[in-house]
């Protein structure tokens, strides 16, 4: 019975995505693209284009306005994202991929809505950004930690889930390190919204794939092939992206240090010449 509900959760989520795609496509035909400053700042990538991000932001606007009208605060939305993310991790630990996908989608929506509501109501702050960033890390831990628990009998998949978790944290760490060093964070791939999209999509498609594909194999548990593909993709690409980003940041910092040393050396070379010129000018003025 629970597996039937899990399958229905996946069907509902896929249907919801299809509905949003159709309605936004009509919007594009009638009124053109929607533009959002946050999307423009983040930019798209080969893994998730700006068009998909604009569609997601557009679909959340009515819900954001509703939350504003009923006086729901951004912090309340952030905490709701954490609770939903934790429930998604528990669902994954028990192998309910469809339910986890639905809960993780709701958590991701809350993660976007807290920023939208904060900006619309004029209460956006650095403290809110800190809370949002911390909750994002916990939500990612819950999702991938749930997979680590579920795949406890399949070492390769458990290891891949742990590798994905490390990659997610390192990409986020590289961004924080760049900001701390006052270096523009490299755009790159496998940022938070991209990782969430692929992981949730993998979870959503898994209950649909299990009965039609995995029944032919003698597996210790239903592994959810789309989930495995998504985790492997995130594990490999996020770690590659983290290494590339950290190298780019270190290179930028090194260039800045070299420029500072060269500027200091040039200033020290010019200082004696300026002092000599001032002395000569003083002698010329004092000469009768």
Secondary structure, DSSP 8 states (H G I E B T S, - for coil): -HHHHHHHHHHHHHHHHHHHHHHHHHHHHHH-----HHHHHH---SSS-HHHHHHHHHHHHHHHHHHHHTT--HHHHHHHHHHHHHHHHHHHHTT-HHHHHHHHHHHHHHHHHHHHHHHHHT---HHHHHHHHHHHHHHHHHHHHHHHHHTTT-HHHHHHHHHHHHHHHHHHHHHHHHHHTT------S--HHHHHHHHHHHHHHHHHHHHHHGGGS--SS---HHHHHHHHHHHHHHHHHHHHHHHHHHHHHHHHHHHHHHHHHHHHHHHHHHHHHHHHHHHHHH--
